[in-house]
């Protein structure tokens, strides 16, 4: 295994120390929690997180205008309830705390357990669960993937506006059905803590419907040109979400060059034009990765003026651009 690390067992802790060095507005507490040094007062605080390996998610979105804390588990492993509770307590305000949870069994269980413990301690806390991965047919079982970053930004906007916990939750839950994501890969990721690939692909194959934890997809095909891949993915999205105008995120999975993400963005724009649809904002880059997986996901969000105002509002996160 060729990886830039010292010890497998210290991979996450070493990473977090490095992340803290690159942003003076951050600090690490309780070994695995990134928080804003400038603690929010009188407004709803936002906490998210999950297993590491998705960088810049989630620590990169701890910033004014987005998250107040990110809880970082081991690679592709949910953080424990006690760590989530520590994060809640570190950023809690009188206005309360909203947990933004990706829909994985471990994350949901551990975050909700932490929520119950926080409530026992008198902290006002609630949660939303993101389920934007359209490749899962059962909507209640859909995974939270790159669309979670859109939720971070929109929730951050409403929290900064001074809305109540109930109001922020209501706004976010109204947004969730309007987000649809699907991903693909041409190479799997290597997990540094295990030294194993998530799955195997032949040189001429691609995996459709991959997850963000190195999971293989729903099916595989012979690799196609990028315009054909986009048509395939957009067909899945459009069977789940009706839209004319949309915000589109082209999200790299960690190992895809920016040049190829830019090519992808070009052909997505061509697809929208050919189908008489409009992209109101285009986001291109690494937002929710799977270590060094080569591939991308498309997130489409049904657009309106309120969404654009939220997405265009100021944030000090250098990763939401």
C-alpha positions in Angstrom: 0.0 0.0 0.0 1.4 3.4 -1.0 0.0 6.1 1.2 1.4 9.2 2.7 1.1 8.4 6.4 3.2 7.4 9.4 1.0 4.9 11.2 -2.4 3.6 10.1 -3.7 3.9 13.6 -2.9 7.7 13.7 -4.1 8.5 10.2 -7.2 10.5 11.3 -5.6 12.3 14.3 -2.6 13.3 12.2 -5.0 14.5 9.5 -7.0 16.6 11.9 -3.9 18.3 13.4 -2.9 19.2 9.9 -6.3 20.6 9.0 -6.3 22.7 12.1 -2.9 24.2 11.0 -4.4 25.3 7.7 -7.3 27.4 9.1 -6.7 29.7 12.1 -10.5 29.8 12.7 -10.5 26.1 13.6 -9.5 24.2 16.6 -9.5 20.5 17.5 -11.3 19.5 20.7 -11.7 16.0 22.3 -9.1 14.7 19.7 -11.6 14.3 16.8 -13.9 17.3 16.7 -13.3 20.4 14.6 -15.0 23.5 16.0 -15.1 27.2 15.2 -12.9 29.2 17.6 -15.4 32.1 17.4 -18.3 30.4 19.1 -21.7 31.5 17.8 -24.0 33.3 20.3 -27.8 33.5 20.2 -28.2 31.6 17.0 -28.7 28.0 16.1 -25.5 26.0 16.0 -25.0 23.3 13.3 -23.2 20.0 13.9 -22.5 17.4 11.2 -19.9 14.7 10.6 -19.4 11.0 10.1 -16.5 8.8 9.1 -13.3 10.4 7.8 -12.2 10.0 4.2 -14.7 12.4 2.6 -12.5 15.5 2.9 -13.1 18.4 2.6 -16.3 17.2 4.2 -17.0 17.7 6.9 -14.3 19.6 8.7 -13.8 21.9 5.7 -17.3 23.3 6.1 -16.7 24.4 9.8 -16.8 28.1 9.1 -18.9 31.2 9.4 -22.0 30.7 7.2 -21.9 26.9 7.4 -21.1 24.4 10.3 -20.1 25.1 13.8 -18.6 21.7 14.5 -17.7 18.5 12.6 -17.3 15.2 14.4 -14.7 13.0 12.6 -14.9 9.2 13.1 -12.2 6.8 11.9 -12.1 6.3 8.1 -15.6 5.4 6.8 -16.7 4.7 10.4 -19.3 6.6 12.3 -18.1 8.7 15.3 -19.3 7.3 18.7 -22.2 8.9 20.6 -19.9 10.4 23.2 -17.9 12.3 20.6 -21.1 13.6 19.0 -22.2 14.7 22.4 -18.9 16.5 23.0 -19.4 18.4 19.8 -22.9 19.4 20.7 -21.8 20.7 24.1 -18.8 22.5 22.6 -21.0 24.7 20.3 -24.5 24.7 21.9 -26.2 28.0 22.2 -29.5 29.1 23.9 -31.1 28.9 20.4 -30.2 25.2 20.2 -28.3 22.8 18.0 -29.3 21.2 14.7 -27.6 17.9 13.8 -27.2 17.2 10.0 -27.0 13.5 9.6 -26.3 11.4 6.5 -28.6 8.4 6.2 -26.3 5.6 7.3 -27.4 3.2 10.1 -24.4 3.9 12.3 -24.5 7.7 11.8 -28.3 7.9 12.5 -28.0 5.7 15.6 -25.0 7.4 17.1 -26.1 11.0 16.4 -29.7 10.3 17.7 -28.3 8.7 20.8 -26.1 11.8 21.4 -29.1 14.0 20.8 -31.0 12.1 23.6 -28.1 12.5 26.0 -27.8 16.2 25.2 -31.5 16.7 25.9 -31.0 15.0 29.3 -28.4 17.6 30.0 -30.9 20.4 29.1 -29.5 21.2 25.6 -32.1 22.0 23.0 -31.3 19.9 20.0 -33.0 18.5 16.9 -31.9 16.7 13.7 -32.4 16.4 9.9 -31.5 13.3 7.9 -30.2 13.7 4.3 -31.2 11.0 1.8 -30.2 12.3 -1.6 -28.7 9.2 -3.3 -31.3 8.2 -5.9 -29.8 4.8 -6.8 -31.5 3.3 -3.8 -35.1 2.5 -4.8 -36.5 2.6 -1.2 -36.6 6.3 -0.4 -36.3 5.7 3.4 -33.0 3.8 2.8 -31.4 6.3 0.5 -27.9 7.3 1.5 -26.8 10.8 2.3 -24.1 11.8 -0.2 -22.8 15.0 -1.8 -26.1 16.8 -1.5 -25.3 17.0 2.2 -22.9 19.8 1.4 -25.8 21.8 -0.1 -27.7 21.2 3.2 -24.8 22.5 5.2 -24.8 25.7 3.2 -28.5 26.3 3.3 -28.8 25.5 7.0 -25.9 27.8 7.7 -27.6 30.6 5.9 -30.8 30.3 7.8 -28.9 29.9 11.1 -27.0 33.1 10.4 -30.3 34.9 9.7 -31.3 34.2 13.3 -34.2 31.8 12.6 -35.2 29.5 15.4 -34.2 25.9 15.6 -37.7 24.9 14.6 -37.6 27.3 11.6 -34.2 26.2 10.4 -35.3 22.5 10.6 -38.5 23.3 8.7 -36.6 25.2 5.9 -34.1 22.3 5.5 -36.7 19.6 5.5 -38.6 21.5 2.8 -35.3 21.5 0.7 -34.5 17.8 1.1 -37.0 16.3 -1.4 -35.6 18.7 -4.1 -32.0 17.2 -3.9 -31.0 14.2 -6.1 -27.5 12.7 -6.4 -25.9 9.8 -8.3 -22.3 8.8 -8.5 -20.0 6.7 -10.7 -16.4 5.5 -10.6 -13.7 4.3 -13.0 -11.3 3.3 -10.2 -12.1 2.3 -6.6 -10.5 3.8 -3.5 -7.7 2.4 -1.4 -8.6 2.5 2.4 -5.5 3.4 4.3 -6.5 1.8 7.5 -7.1 -1.6 5.9 -4.9 -1.6 2.8 -7.8 -2.9 0.7 -9.7 -1.6 -2.3 -13.5 -1.3 -1.9 -14.1 -3.3 -5.1 -12.4 -4.4 -8.2 -12.9 -3.0 -11.7 -11.5 -4.2 -15.0 -9.7 -1.7 -17.2 -12.6 -1.3 -19.5 -15.4 -1.1 -16.8 -17.1 1.6 -14.8 -19.2 1.4 -11.7 -22.6 3.2 -11.5 -24.2 4.2 -8.3 -21.2 4.0 -6.0 -21.3 5.2 -2.4 -18.9 7.5 -0.6 -17.5 4.8 1.7 -15.8 2.9 -1.1 -18.9 0.8 -1.8 -19.4 -0.7 -5.2 -22.3 0.5 -7.2 -25.6 -0.9 -8.2 -24.3 -2.1 -11.5 -21.3 -1.9 -13.9 -21.0 -1.3 -17.6 -18.3 -1.0 -20.2 -16.8 2.5 -19.9 -18.4 5.1 -22.1 -17.6 8.6 -23.3 -18.4 11.3 -20.8 -21.4 12.6 -22.7 -23.0 9.1 -22.6 -22.2 8.7 -18.9 -23.9 12.0 -18.2 -27.0 10.9 -20.1 -27.0 7.7 -18.1 -26.8 9.4 -14.8 -29.2 12.2 -15.6 -31.8 9.7 -16.7 -31.7 8.3 -13.1 -31.9 11.8 -11.6 -34.8 12.9 -13.8 -36.8 9.8 -13.0 -36.7 10.9 -9.4 -36.8 14.7 -9.6 -38.8 17.0 -11.9 -37.1 20.4 -12.6 -36.6 23.0 -15.2 -34.0 25.3 -13.4 -31.5 23.6 -11.2 -28.3 24.1 -9.1 -25.8 21.5 -10.2 -22.8 20.2 -8.3 -20.2 18.2 -10.1 -18.4 16.5 -7.2 -15.1 14.8 -7.6 -14.6 11.6 -5.6 -11.1 12.4 -4.6 -8.9 11.0 -7.3 -10.4 12.7 -10.4 -8.3 15.5 -11.9 -9.9 19.0 -12.1 -9.4 18.8 -15.9 -11.8 15.8 -16.1 -14.3 17.4 -13.7 -14.2 20.5 -16.0 -14.8 18.3 -19.0 -17.7 16.7 -17.1 -19.1 20.2 -16.3 -19.0 21.2 -20.0 -21.0 18.2 -21.1 -23.5 18.6 -18.3 -24.1 22.1 -19.5 -24.6 20.7 -23.0 -27.0 18.1 -21.7 -29.1 20.8 -20.0 -29.2 23.0 -23.1 -30.2 20.1 -25.3 -33.1 19.3 -22.9 -34.3 22.9 -22.5 -33.2 23.2 -18.9 -31.2 25.8 -17.1 -28.3 25.6 -14.7 -28.7 28.5 -12.2 -25.5 27.8 -10.4 -22.7 25.4 -11.2 -20.4 24.0 -8.5 -17.3 22.0 -9.7 -14.7 20.4 -7.4 -14.1 18.0 -4.5 -16.9 18.5 -2.0 -17.7 15.0 -0.6 -15.0 12.6 -1.6 -14.2 8.9 -1.1 -10.5 9.1 -0.4 -8.8 8.6 -3.8 -11.6 7.1 -5.8 -11.6 8.2 -9.4 -15.1 9.2 -10.5 -17.7 11.9 -9.8 -21.2 12.4 -8.7 -23.9 14.8 -10.0 -26.1 16.6 -7.5 -29.1 18.4 -8.9 -31.2 20.7 -6.7 -34.5 22.2 -8.0 -33.8 25.9 -8.1 -35.6 29.0 -6.9 -34.6 32.5 -5.8 -34.6 31.6 -2.1 -32.2 28.7 -2.7 -29.9 30.8 -4.8 -29.9 33.5 -2.1 -28.8 30.9 0.5 -26.1 29.4 -1.7 -24.7 32.8 -2.7 -24.6 34.1 0.8 -21.2 34.7 2.4 -19.3 31.8 4.0 -15.7 31.7 5.2 -15.3 28.1 4.1 -12.6 28.1 1.5 -14.0 24.8 0.1 -17.5 26.0 -0.9 -16.8 27.8 -4.1 
